[in-house]
Structure formats: structure tokens, C-alpha cells
Amino acid sequence: MSALTVLGLASLGSIGAMAGAAGIAAAPSRWHERLLPLLLAYSAGSMLATAFLGMLPRAYQSLNPLAAGFTILAGIGLMLLIERFSHWHHCHADDCSERTQRGRLILYGDAFHNFVDGIVIAAAFLTSPTVGVAATLAVIAHEVPQEMGDYAVLVSSGLGRWQALGWNLLSASTTLPGALLGYWLLDEARAIIPYALALSAASFLYIAFGDLLPRIHQAAGKNARNRNEQYAMLILGMATIALIRVHHA
């Protein structure tokens, strides 16, 4: 299995994962106001499920529990420092919105996650082509809903539709260096995976609990229909990732 083949199939995983976000970006503008709160709720659910059902179990399986816990705490502290530094560096007025900084955070977390996906794809293909194809399809399956939710967060942070799609595509492209690292330095790359997963989980939890859930609660207000719809989308986001995890366990 050549490095070019592994790189090409990792690219396919990134492109496939962006299909849902691209479809939303191409949708008529009048749909966005209605879809955005629902997608934010879906994103929160899928991020929480990805962290609790995928990243954290794998991290704790490979690391000493104390090391995993410290890595997660360090990741949360790192996200806070990045947010505070970014806010201080880019904002010089009292009315500067922190939403843009939260949009940057989701890019950092998703870049970590996609980097790990690249390592996983390379390791699978070096095991066998059949296992590699299955791993690539699994990456596409769990990343499509995640990228759709990430796109919604970026748009709500103030980015334009195509600008958000472009930044999302950039974060998705970290699958490629992950695949190359996994191909050329497989033994060393395997040691990185649990730490990268723990850091990615920390970023997802920080964003979901610190930003998305409060905003969803505030956006719904006292409208019972809005609350019910957003809660349903939150559960749907969790269920989507849970079903994928069960299917590929």
C-alpha cells in the first residue's frame, strides 16, 4: 500500500465528511434562520456523544486513568487560554463579541480530531486494504453529522456561509498530515493517538457545555415548541453518533 494511496483515501474521507456542510451552505438563505438553532442543538448532541462514546473511552483504554484525566484537564485549560488570548489579541472594544472566538475553538478541536482520523485510516490500511476501506467509510459516517454541526456553529459565530465552509474544509484537511504521519511513523503515531483524543474530547466538552448548550437554552426562550424541537435535535445528534459507534464497534 503506497503513501499516495493512503493519502488519496484520507482525502476521500475529508471530502465525504464535508458533503453535508456543503449542502447546507448551498441551501437558500431563507432556510438558514430556521435551520441554524436546530443545527446548533444537533451539533451539541453529536459533540457530547463523540466525546463520551468515542474519544474518552479510547483515551482511557490506552492511557493510565490519571494521565488521561490530567490530559483532559490540560485540554480544557488550553481551550480557555486560547479563547482568552484570542479575545485579548483581537478585541479592543467593550462590545467585541466572544462568539467569533468560540468559532475558532471548534476549528482547533475539529483539526485535532481529523488529524487522529488520518492516523487511524493509515494504520488500518497498513493492516489490510479491506480494513482500510472500512475505516475510511467509518470516518465519513461519523464526520458528516459532525461537520454539519460545526458549520452551524461557525455561521452563528459571524462567518458567512462560504467562509464558514472554507474554514471547515481547512480543519478537515488535517486528516492528510495525520495519514502521512501514520504511514511513515506508525509506531510513534500510535502513541500520540490517545493524547490527541483526550485533547479533542476536552475541546468538544468545553464548547458544548460552555457555549452551545447555554445558547440553545437562551434561543429557545419560553417558546415550548422551540424548546421541544431543539431538545429533539440534541437527542438526535447523540443518537446518530451512538448508532455509528455501535455499528462500528
Stockholm file with secondary structure:
# STOCKHOLM 1.0

chainA/1-249         MSALTVLGLASLGSIGAMAGAAGIAAAPSRWHERLLPLLLAYSAGSMLATAFLGMLPRAYQSLNPLAAGFTILAGIGLMLLIERFSHWHHCHADDCSERTQRGRLILYGDAFHNFVDGIVIAAAFLTSPTVGVAATLAVIAHEVPQEMGDYAVLVSSGLGRWQALGWNLLSASTTLPGALLGYWLLDEARAIIPYALALSAASFLYIAFGDLLPRIHQAAGKNARNRNEQYAMLILGMATIALIRVHHA
#=GR chainA/1-249 SS CCHHHHHHHHHHHHHHHTHHHHHHHHSCHHHHHHHHHHHHHHHHHHHHHIIIIIIHHHHHHHSCHHHHHHHHHHHHHHHHHHHHHHHHHHCCSTTCCSHHHHHHHHHHHHHHHHHHHHHHHHHHHHHCHHHHHHHHHHHHHHHHHHHHHHHHHHHHTTCCHHHHHHHHHHHHTTHHHHHHHHHHSHHHHHHHHHHHHHHHHHHHHHHIIIIIHHHHHHHHTTCHHHHHHHHHHHHHHHHHHHHHHHHTC
#=GC SS_cons         CCHHHHHHHHHHHHHHHTHHHHHHHHSCHHHHHHHHHHHHHHHHHHHHHIIIIIIHHHHHHHSCHHHHHHHHHHHHHHHHHHHHHHHHHHCCSTTCCSHHHHHHHHHHHHHHHHHHHHHHHHHHHHHCHHHHHHHHHHHHHHHHHHHHHHHHHHHHTTCCHHHHHHHHHHHHTTHHHHHHHHHHSHHHHHHHHHHHHHHHHHHHHHHIIIIIHHHHHHHHTTCHHHHHHHHHHHHHHHHHHHHHHHHTC
//
